Amino acid sequence: MRTKVVAGPNGSQTIELTAEENTQRDAEEAEWTAGAAVRAASAEISNLEGQITPRRVRDSLLTVGGKSWLQAKEDAIAIERLKLGA
């Protein structure tokens, strides 16, 4: 049973949602759940991109290990973008 609080002239009251409000709430919850994978992939892309600092880019130009590290990050970002369908 879902309820909502409504302010009235005698103070606030807790009332049950109507069938239409319940249907709308079900749709909102389904949309939120369906978007979980997109939110997770977007957060991971942001995390990975945040690790690519100017110093890391400079290291990738100067060392083989740095180049490998940067390529691994770029590959991981590409995988996450595929999850977004981009």
Secondary structure, 3 states (H helix, E strand, C coil): CCEEEEEECCEEEEEECCHHHHHHHHHHHHHHHHCHHHHHHHHHHHHHHHHCCHHHHHHHHHCHHHHHHHHHHHHHHHHHHHHHCC
